[in-house]
């Protein structure tokens, strides 16, 4: 069976570079870290082999780690002063590589300036690490202000009644064929009188759980029946207790309801219809029938979606008879050919009605605020700036909702060798955060003066000066200062 690369995320820190290989239920994990090369290999529970080899951007303090990873998620990573090591969880394996030259940023993880399809930056963990304690304190205060409006996502609501008594109807030997073409897994297909486990379909993955103490590895639909694939045989007629992996289910509920909301708002605002969607373990994808979206469109979509979440809009489920004329008014991609019985409709009150068999939250407030869209907006803003035919010496941007990471992503994407950037986030007339980035000499000269005009304080080095401002209404004065500075620079500078 051919090996395949594991999907890999990476991010940078002052002393370490982190690589996360996204393989669930990994086995036989081996990681070899050399001075400028890393080799990773493992298998998953289905027997699929993964192999990644990376020629590193720069040298690391290496120690060959070929032992099997046996540590569990939550334990402290075992890193000695000179070591580069790894730790394992049930979803991924994370490698920690100590830089040979500390406090030197890596613009990429690979030596070659080519990005493999399986490799991407983990913006969820990427942070700018050049700021000092003052900047970190400002970030904490900014997040505190945001969290007063939006509750942070915590664990799923407690569900104490997820054990369900049922009876085994049939059990027959079968094989579970893997999507990647790997060797089939032998087991049994079990049909129960009734079930609380959702079979995969409609873009949503299946549930997981236990039948007694036997794990359910896959749930599929066969006509009106849910078929449970298990590794051990069960006696037909036996009464069994079915339990649900609630954390996985709730994650699917949030993502599926979020997709309905984004799909509805995108169509209402811009006429963009959803052509397909996929709920994934790492991220979900929604494909719209448009070749691209502008930064302004993404920003407007994000604001509208988050507004509905903050409004705590109810989500309800109802059933309609197959001949009910109201079916013609709901959004739908059509029913399966073998569908029988009532038609299930999911309503987001006042926003959307959609024919759907999937699992959903009961209120949009359960989705929380999707701050990850900020990163996408930052990249789009930078790409829009770089697409302009004539390069500009000064780029100024203010956004009410944002953070230090949002500003630094823009600066990273645009580049600061030739352009001076003045970025701010927060209330337009009160407090917020600022970032001045550009040529080192210019930032060293202007940074303290910018902080003074904004009634704030900050710090910086290597072409970036950032901090907290108490007088965001003075942004116009800062822009005038920067334009005057640039007007006196000679073309050679």
C-alpha positions as CSV (number, residue, x, y, z in Angstrom):
1,X,0.0,0.0,0.0
2,X,1.4,3.4,-1.0
3,X,2.4,5.9,1.6
4,X,0.9,9.3,1.7
5,X,1.9,12.6,3.4
6,X,0.1,13.7,6.5
7,X,-1.6,17.1,6.5
8,X,0.8,19.3,8.4
9,X,0.5,22.7,10.2
10,X,3.4,24.8,11.4
11,X,4.1,28.0,13.3
12,X,7.1,30.0,14.6
13,X,8.2,31.0,18.0
14,X,11.3,32.9,19.3
15,X,13.2,29.7,20.3
16,X,11.2,26.9,18.7
17,X,9.5,25.9,15.5
18,X,6.4,23.7,15.8
19,X,5.1,21.2,13.4
20,X,1.7,19.4,13.9
21,X,1.1,16.3,11.8
22,X,-2.7,15.8,11.7
23,X,-3.2,12.0,12.0
24,X,-6.0,10.7,14.3
25,X,-5.3,7.6,16.5
26,X,-1.7,7.3,15.3
27,X,0.4,4.2,15.9
28,X,4.1,3.3,15.3
29,X,5.0,7.0,15.3
30,X,8.7,7.7,14.5
31,X,10.2,11.2,14.2
32,X,13.8,11.8,13.1
33,X,15.1,15.3,13.6
34,X,18.5,16.2,12.0
35,X,20.3,19.5,11.8
36,X,18.3,20.6,8.7
37,X,15.9,17.8,8.0
38,X,12.9,16.2,9.7
39,X,11.4,12.8,8.8
40,X,8.0,11.7,10.1
41,X,6.2,8.4,9.7
42,X,3.2,6.6,11.4
43,X,0.1,4.6,10.8
44,X,-3.5,5.4,11.7
45,X,-6.1,3.0,13.2
46,X,-7.1,2.0,9.6
47,X,-3.6,0.9,8.8
48,X,-2.9,3.8,6.4
49,X,0.8,4.7,6.3
50,X,1.9,8.4,6.5
51,X,5.4,9.7,5.6
52,X,6.7,13.3,5.5
53,X,10.2,14.5,4.8
54,X,11.0,18.2,5.2
55,X,14.3,20.0,4.4
56,X,14.2,22.7,7.0
57,X,14.5,26.4,6.3
58,X,17.4,26.8,8.8
59,X,19.4,24.7,11.3
60,X,18.0,23.3,14.5
61,X,19.5,21.8,17.6
62,X,18.8,18.2,16.8
63,X,18.5,15.0,18.7
64,X,17.4,11.9,16.8
65,X,14.0,10.8,18.2
66,X,13.1,7.4,16.9
67,X,11.3,6.0,20.0
68,X,7.6,5.4,19.8
69,X,5.5,8.3,21.2
70,X,3.6,7.1,24.2
71,X,2.7,10.3,26.0
72,X,-0.9,11.5,26.0
73,X,-2.4,14.9,25.4
74,X,-2.2,17.2,28.4
75,X,1.2,16.1,29.7
76,X,4.0,18.5,29.5
77,X,6.2,18.1,26.5
78,X,9.6,16.6,27.4
79,X,12.0,19.2,26.1
80,X,15.5,19.6,27.5
81,X,17.7,22.6,26.8
82,X,19.2,21.3,23.6
83,X,16.5,18.9,22.5
84,X,14.0,18.8,19.7
85,X,11.2,16.4,20.6
86,X,7.6,15.5,19.9
87,X,4.4,14.7,21.7
88,X,1.3,12.7,20.7
89,X,-2.4,13.3,21.1
90,X,-5.4,11.3,19.8
91,X,-5.7,13.7,16.9
92,X,-2.1,14.7,16.0
93,X,1.6,14.6,16.7
94,X,3.4,17.8,17.5
95,X,7.2,18.3,17.0
96,X,9.1,20.9,18.8
97,X,12.4,21.9,17.1
98,X,14.8,24.2,18.9
99,X,16.3,26.8,16.6
100,X,20.1,27.0,16.2
101,X,19.8,30.8,16.0
102,X,17.2,31.8,18.6
103,X,14.9,34.9,18.1
104,X,15.4,34.8,14.4
105,X,12.0,34.5,12.6
106,X,11.4,31.8,10.0
107,X,9.4,33.1,7.0
108,X,8.7,29.5,6.0
109,X,9.4,25.9,7.2
110,X,10.9,24.5,4.1
111,X,14.4,25.2,2.6
112,X,12.9,25.5,-0.9
113,X,10.6,28.4,-1.5
114,X,7.9,25.9,-2.6
115,X,4.8,25.1,-0.6
116,X,3.6,21.5,-0.7
117,X,-0.1,20.9,-0.9
118,X,-0.1,19.1,2.5
119,X,1.6,22.0,4.3
120,X,0.0,25.2,5.7
121,X,0.6,27.8,8.4
122,X,-1.4,27.3,11.6
123,X,-2.7,30.8,12.2
124,X,-4.6,29.5,15.2
125,X,-1.3,29.3,17.0
126,X,0.8,31.8,15.2
127,X,1.6,34.9,17.3
128,X,3.9,37.8,16.8
129,X,6.6,37.4,19.4
130,X,8.6,40.5,19.1
131,X,6.3,42.7,21.3
132,X,7.3,43.3,24.9
133,X,5.3,43.0,28.1
134,X,3.5,46.3,27.5
135,X,2.1,45.0,24.2
136,X,1.1,41.7,25.6
137,X,-0.8,43.5,28.4
138,X,-2.6,45.7,25.7
139,X,-3.6,42.5,23.8
140,X,-5.1,41.0,27.0
141,X,-7.1,44.1,27.7
142,X,-8.3,44.2,24.1
143,X,-9.5,40.6,24.3
144,X,-11.2,41.3,27.6
145,X,-13.2,44.1,25.9
146,X,-14.2,41.7,23.1
147,X,-15.1,38.9,25.5
148,X,-17.6,41.2,27.3
149,X,-19.6,41.1,24.1
150,X,-19.0,37.5,23.0
151,X,-18.6,34.5,25.3
152,X,-15.5,32.4,24.6
153,X,-16.1,28.9,23.3
154,X,-15.9,26.4,26.1
155,X,-16.7,22.8,26.5
156,X,-20.0,21.5,25.0
157,X,-23.1,21.7,27.3
158,X,-23.4,18.9,29.8
159,X,-25.5,16.0,28.5
160,X,-26.2,13.4,31.2
161,X,-28.9,11.4,29.3
162,X,-27.0,10.2,26.3
163,X,-27.3,6.5,27.1
164,X,-30.0,4.9,25.0
165,X,-31.4,1.4,25.4
166,X,-32.1,-0.5,22.2
167,X,-32.0,-4.0,20.8
168,X,-29.8,-5.7,18.1
169,X,-31.8,-6.5,15.0
170,X,-29.1,-8.1,12.9
171,X,-25.3,-8.6,12.8
172,X,-23.3,-9.8,9.8
173,X,-19.6,-9.9,9.0
174,X,-18.4,-7.2,6.7
175,X,-15.4,-5.1,5.7
176,X,-15.0,-1.4,6.1
177,X,-13.4,0.0,2.9
178,X,-11.2,3.0,3.4
179,X,-11.6,6.2,1.4
180,X,-7.9,6.3,0.6
181,X,-7.9,2.9,-0.9
182,X,-6.1,1.2,2.0
183,X,-6.5,-2.3,3.2
184,X,-10.2,-3.0,4.3
185,X,-10.8,-3.4,8.0
186,X,-12.7,-6.6,9.0
187,X,-15.7,-6.3,11.4
188,X,-19.5,-6.5,11.6
189,X,-22.4,-4.4,10.3
190,X,-25.0,-4.0,13.1
191,X,-28.6,-2.8,12.7
192,X,-30.4,-1.7,15.8
193,X,-34.2,-1.2,16.5
194,X,-33.4,2.5,16.9
195,X,-30.3,4.6,17.3
196,X,-29.1,8.0,18.5
197,X,-26.0,7.9,16.2
198,X,-26.2,10.0,13.0
199,X,-25.1,8.2,9.8
200,X,-22.9,10.2,7.5
201,X,-24.7,12.1,4.8
202,X,-25.5,15.6,3.5
203,X,-22.0,16.8,4.0
204,X,-21.9,15.9,7.7
205,X,-19.7,13.1,9.0
206,X,-21.1,10.3,11.1
207,X,-21.3,10.1,14.9
208,X,-19.1,7.9,17.1
209,X,-20.0,6.1,20.3
210,X,-20.3,2.7,22.0
211,X,-22.7,-0.2,21.8
212,X,-22.2,-1.6,25.3
213,X,-18.4,-1.5,25.4
214,X,-17.8,-2.1,21.7
215,X,-16.7,1.0,19.8
216,X,-18.7,2.1,16.7
217,X,-16.2,2.9,13.9
218,X,-18.6,4.1,11.2
219,X,-22.3,4.7,10.8
220,X,-23.8,4.7,7.3
221,X,-27.3,4.8,5.9
222,X,-29.0,1.9,4.0
223,X,-32.4,3.1,3.0
224,X,-34.3,4.0,6.3
225,X,-31.8,2.0,8.4
226,X,-28.6,3.2,10.1
227,X,-25.8,0.6,9.8
228,X,-23.2,0.6,12.6
229,X,-19.8,-0.9,11.8
230,X,-18.1,-2.5,14.9
231,X,-15.0,-4.6,15.4
232,X,-16.8,-7.4,17.4
233,X,-20.0,-9.4,16.8
234,X,-23.2,-8.7,18.7
235,X,-26.0,-11.2,19.4
236,X,-29.2,-10.5,17.5
237,X,-32.1,-9.9,19.9
238,X,-29.8,-8.8,22.7
239,X,-30.7,-5.6,24.6
240,X,-27.8,-3.1,24.5
241,X,-27.0,0.3,25.8
242,X,-25.9,2.8,23.1
243,X,-23.8,5.8,24.1
244,X,-22.8,8.9,22.1
245,X,-19.5,10.8,21.7
246,X,-21.2,14.1,22.7
247,X,-18.1,16.3,22.1
248,X,-17.9,15.1,18.5
249,X,-21.6,15.5,18.0
250,X,-21.7,19.0,19.4
251,X,-18.8,20.1,17.2
252,X,-20.7,18.8,14.2
253,X,-23.9,20.6,15.3
254,X,-22.0,23.9,15.6
255,X,-20.3,23.6,12.2
256,X,-23.5,22.5,10.4
257,X,-25.6,25.3,11.8
258,X,-22.8,27.7,11.1
259,X,-22.8,26.6,7.5
260,X,-26.5,27.1,7.2
261,X,-26.1,30.6,8.5
262,X,-23.2,31.6,6.3
263,X,-24.9,30.1,3.2
264,X,-28.1,32.0,3.9
265,X,-26.4,35.4,4.6
266,X,-24.0,35.1,1.6
267,X,-27.0,34.5,-0.7
268,X,-29.1,37.3,0.8
269,X,-26.3,39.8,0.7
270,X,-24.5,39.0,-2.6
271,X,-26.6,36.4,-4.4
272,X,-23.8,33.8,-4.0
273,X,-25.3,30.4,-3.8
274,X,-23.6,27.5,-2.0
275,X,-22.6,24.8,-4.5
276,X,-21.0,22.4,-2.0
277,X,-19.8,22.1,1.6
278,X,-17.8,19.7,3.6
279,X,-17.5,19.5,7.4
280,X,-13.9,18.5,8.2
281,X,-11.9,17.6,11.3
282,X,-9.6,20.6,11.0
283,X,-11.8,23.1,9.2
284,X,-15.0,23.2,7.2
285,X,-15.3,24.3,3.5
286,X,-18.1,26.2,1.9
287,X,-17.9,26.6,-1.9
288,X,-19.8,29.6,-3.3
289,X,-20.7,30.1,-7.0
290,X,-18.3,33.1,-7.4
291,X,-14.7,33.1,-8.5
292,X,-13.6,35.4,-5.7
293,X,-14.7,37.7,-2.9
294,X,-13.3,41.1,-2.0
295,X,-12.0,41.9,1.4
296,X,-15.0,44.3,1.9
297,X,-17.5,41.5,1.1
298,X,-15.8,39.0,3.5
299,X,-15.8,41.7,6.2
300,X,-19.5,42.5,5.6
301,X,-20.4,38.8,5.7
302,X,-18.5,38.3,8.9
303,X,-20.1,41.2,10.6
304,X,-23.6,40.1,9.6
305,X,-23.0,36.5,10.7
306,X,-21.6,37.6,14.0
307,X,-24.5,40.0,14.6
308,X,-27.0,37.1,14.2
309,X,-25.0,35.0,16.6
310,X,-25.0,37.8,19.2
311,X,-28.8,38.2,18.7
312,X,-29.3,34.7,20.0
313,X,-31.6,33.7,17.1
314,X,-33.5,30.4,17.7
315,X,-32.9,27.3,15.5
316,X,-35.9,24.9,15.2
317,X,-36.7,21.7,13.4
318,X,-40.1,20.7,11.9
319,X,-41.4,18.0,9.7
320,X,-43.6,18.5,6.7
321,X,-45.7,16.0,4.7
322,X,-44.1,15.1,1.3
323,X,-47.0,16.8,-0.5
324,X,-47.0,19.9,1.6
325,X,-46.9,23.0,-0.8
326,X,-44.6,24.7,1.7
327,X,-41.8,22.4,0.7
328,X,-41.4,24.4,-2.5
329,X,-40.5,27.5,-0.5
330,X,-37.6,26.1,1.5
331,X,-34.0,25.9,0.3
332,X,-33.0,22.4,-0.8
333,X,-30.6,20.4,-3.0
334,X,-33.3,17.7,-3.4
335,X,-34.3,14.5,-1.5
336,X,-32.5,11.2,-1.9
337,X,-34.1,8.9,-4.4
338,X,-34.9,6.3,-1.7
339,X,-36.4,8.9,0.8
340,X,-39.7,7.9,2.4
341,X,-41.8,9.6,5.1
342,X,-42.0,13.2,6.3
343,X,-39.6,15.9,5.1
344,X,-37.3,17.5,7.8
345,X,-36.8,21.3,7.7
346,X,-34.4,23.3,9.8
347,X,-35.4,26.9,10.4
348,X,-33.1,29.8,11.5
349,X,-35.8,32.2,12.7
350,X,-36.3,35.0,10.2
351,X,-33.2,34.1,8.2
352,X,-33.4,30.7,6.6
353,X,-35.5,27.5,6.0
354,X,-33.5,24.6,4.7
355,X,-34.4,20.9,4.0
356,X,-31.8,19.0,6.1
357,X,-31.3,15.7,7.8
358,X,-28.3,16.8,9.9
359,X,-27.8,17.7,13.6
360,X,-28.0,21.4,14.7
361,X,-27.8,23.7,17.7
362,X,-31.0,25.1,19.1
363,X,-29.8,28.7,19.2
364,X,-27.2,30.6,17.2
365,X,-25.6,31.7,20.4
366,X,-24.1,28.2,20.7
367,X,-21.9,29.0,17.6
368,X,-20.0,31.7,19.5
369,X,-18.0,34.3,17.6
370,X,-15.9,33.1,14.7
371,X,-12.8,35.1,15.2
372,X,-10.9,32.9,12.6
373,X,-12.5,35.0,9.8
374,X,-10.2,37.8,10.9
375,X,-7.2,35.9,9.6
376,X,-8.8,35.4,6.2
377,X,-9.8,39.1,6.1
378,X,-6.2,40.1,6.9
379,X,-4.8,38.0,4.0
380,X,-7.4,39.3,1.6
381,X,-6.7,43.0,2.6
382,X,-3.0,42.4,2.0
383,X,-3.6,40.7,-1.4
384,X,-5.8,43.5,-2.5
385,X,-3.1,46.0,-1.7
386,X,-0.4,44.1,-3.5
387,X,-2.6,43.7,-6.6
388,X,-2.7,47.4,-7.2
389,X,-0.6,48.3,-10.3
390,X,1.4,51.2,-8.7
391,X,3.0,50.4,-5.3
392,X,2.2,52.9,-2.6
393,X,4.6,54.1,0.1
394,X,2.0,54.3,2.8
395,X,-0.8,52.0,3.8
396,X,-3.3,53.0,6.4
397,X,-6.1,50.9,7.8
398,X,-8.5,50.9,10.8
399,X,-10.9,48.1,11.8
400,X,-13.1,48.1,14.8
401,X,-12.9,44.3,15.3
402,X,-9.4,43.0,15.3
403,X,-6.3,42.2,17.4
404,X,-2.5,42.4,17.2
405,X,-2.3,39.2,15.3
406,X,-4.7,40.6,12.6
407,X,-2.4,43.6,12.1
408,X,0.8,41.6,12.0
409,X,-0.6,39.1,9.4
410,X,-1.3,42.1,7.2
411,X,2.2,43.4,7.7
412,X,3.7,40.0,7.1
413,X,1.7,39.5,3.9
414,X,2.4,43.0,2.4
415,X,6.1,43.2,3.5
416,X,7.7,46.2,5.1
417,X,10.9,46.7,3.1
418,X,9.4,49.5,1.0
419,X,5.9,50.3,2.4
420,X,5.1,52.1,5.6
421,X,2.1,50.6,7.3
422,X,-0.1,52.3,10.0
423,X,-2.7,49.8,11.3
424,X,-5.2,50.3,14.1
425,X,-8.0,48.2,15.7
426,X,-10.6,49.1,18.3
427,X,-13.1,51.9,18.9
428,X,-12.6,54.8,16.4
429,X,-12.8,57.5,19.1
430,X,-11.6,55.7,22.2
431,X,-9.0,53.1,23.1
432,X,-7.4,50.5,20.8
433,X,-4.2,48.9,19.5
434,X,-1.9,50.2,16.9
435,X,1.0,48.9,14.7
436,X,3.5,50.9,12.8
437,X,5.6,48.7,10.4
438,X,8.0,49.5,7.7
439,X,11.7,50.3,7.0
440,X,13.7,50.0,10.3
441,X,15.0,53.5,10.4
442,X,11.7,55.1,9.6
443,X,9.9,53.1,12.3
444,X,12.6,53.8,14.9
445,X,12.2,57.5,14.1
446,X,8.4,57.6,14.0
447,X,7.2,55.0,16.5
448,X,7.5,57.0,19.7
449,X,5.9,60.1,18.0
450,X,3.0,57.9,16.8
451,X,2.5,56.6,20.3
452,X,2.6,60.1,21.7
453,X,0.0,61.4,19.3
454,X,-2.4,58.5,20.1
455,X,-2.0,59.1,23.8
456,X,-0.5,55.6,24.2
457,X,2.7,53.7,24.7
458,X,4.4,50.9,23.0
459,X,7.6,49.3,22.0
460,X,9.2,47.8,19.0
461,X,12.3,46.6,17.1
462,X,13.3,45.4,13.7
463,X,10.8,47.6,11.8
464,X,7.8,47.2,14.0
465,X,6.4,49.4,16.7
466,X,3.1,48.5,18.4
467,X,1.2,49.3,21.5
468,X,-2.0,50.5,23.1
469,X,-3.6,53.9,22.2
470,X,-6.1,55.8,24.4
471,X,-6.9,58.5,21.7
472,X,-7.8,56.7,18.5
473,X,-9.6,59.8,17.3
474,X,-6.1,61.3,16.6
475,X,-5.4,58.8,13.8
476,X,-5.7,61.5,11.3
477,X,-2.8,63.4,12.9
478,X,-0.7,60.3,12.7
479,X,-1.5,59.9,9.0
480,X,-0.5,63.5,8.4
481,X,2.8,63.0,10.2
482,X,3.6,59.9,8.1
483,X,2.7,61.6,4.8
484,X,4.9,64.5,5.7
485,X,7.8,62.2,6.6
486,X,7.5,60.4,3.3
487,X,7.3,63.6,1.3
488,X,10.7,64.6,2.6
489,X,12.4,61.3,1.7
490,X,14.5,61.3,-1.5
491,X,13.6,58.7,-4.2
492,X,16.9,56.9,-3.4
493,X,15.8,56.3,0.2
